[in-house]
Structure formats: structure tokens, C-alpha cells
Amino acid sequence: MTDTKRLEELISSKGLKSTYIAERLGITYQSFWGKMAGKRQFRIKEIVALREILGLTKAETYDIFLG
């Protein structure tokens, strides 16, 4: 299960907006927040994109999305 609290903190700490993240992921804002609320899961390509956008290490990515 995704650690959405940690993910939200990372997004905020980078000064990024949810709409920007959703756009970069190629999904709607509503879809992004559905995933952040735990109603949907992030797809592999979205996880890879988030890793790039947020500059996450492999360990951080694992902890957030698989830990």
C-alpha cells in the first residue's frame, strides 16, 4: 500500500502542486487524488514518473510504494 502521507510531504517539500504532478503523470487531477486517497493504486509507469519528478532513490521509491 502506498504511503500517501509521505508522498504528499515530499511533493509539498519540493514546492510542487497536485495539478502539476497529475499533468506530468498524464492523469486527471481527480484521478491523482483518488490514488492519494487510497481509492486507486498507482501504476508502474506513474511510480517511475513520480520517482523522476521527485528525485527519489530506489530505496525511497520502494518504501513509499511497496513498503
C-alpha positions as CSV (number, residue, x, y, z in Angstrom):
1,M,0.0,0.0,0.0
2,T,1.3,3.5,-0.9
3,D,2.5,5.7,1.9
4,T,0.5,8.7,0.7
5,K,1.3,10.8,3.7
6,R,5.0,10.6,3.0
7,L,4.4,11.1,-0.7
8,E,2.3,14.2,0.0
9,E,5.0,15.6,2.2
10,L,7.6,15.0,-0.5
11,I,5.5,16.8,-3.1
12,S,4.9,19.7,-0.7
13,S,8.6,19.9,0.3
14,K,9.5,20.2,-3.4
15,G,7.1,23.1,-3.8
16,L,5.0,21.2,-6.4
17,K,1.3,21.4,-7.0
18,S,-1.0,18.4,-7.3
19,T,-2.2,19.7,-10.7
20,Y,1.4,19.8,-12.0
21,I,2.0,16.2,-10.7
22,A,-1.2,14.9,-12.3
23,E,-0.3,16.6,-15.6
24,R,3.2,15.1,-15.6
25,L,1.7,11.7,-14.9
26,G,-0.8,12.0,-17.7
27,I,-3.8,11.7,-15.5
28,T,-6.6,14.0,-14.3
29,Y,-6.4,15.8,-11.0
30,Q,-9.4,13.8,-9.8
31,S,-7.6,10.5,-10.7
32,F,-4.5,11.7,-8.9
33,W,-6.4,12.5,-5.7
34,G,-8.2,9.2,-5.9
35,K,-4.8,7.5,-5.8
36,M,-3.6,9.7,-3.0
37,A,-6.8,8.9,-1.0
38,G,-6.0,5.2,-1.4
39,K,-9.1,4.5,-3.6
40,R,-6.9,3.6,-6.6
41,Q,-3.4,2.3,-7.0
42,F,-0.5,4.0,-8.8
43,R,0.5,2.2,-12.0
44,I,4.1,1.2,-12.6
45,K,4.6,4.0,-15.2
46,E,3.2,6.5,-12.7
47,I,5.6,5.3,-10.0
48,V,8.5,5.6,-12.4
49,A,7.4,9.1,-13.3
50,L,7.0,10.2,-9.7
51,R,10.5,8.8,-8.9
52,E,11.9,11.0,-11.7
53,I,9.8,14.1,-10.8
54,L,10.6,13.9,-7.1
55,G,14.2,12.7,-7.4
56,L,13.5,9.6,-5.3
57,T,16.1,7.0,-4.7
58,K,15.3,3.3,-5.3
59,A,15.0,2.8,-1.6
60,E,12.7,5.7,-1.1
61,T,10.5,4.5,-4.0
62,Y,10.3,1.0,-2.5
63,D,9.4,2.4,0.9
64,I,6.7,4.7,-0.4
65,F,5.1,2.3,-2.9
66,L,5.8,-1.2,-1.7
67,G,6.9,-0.9,2.0
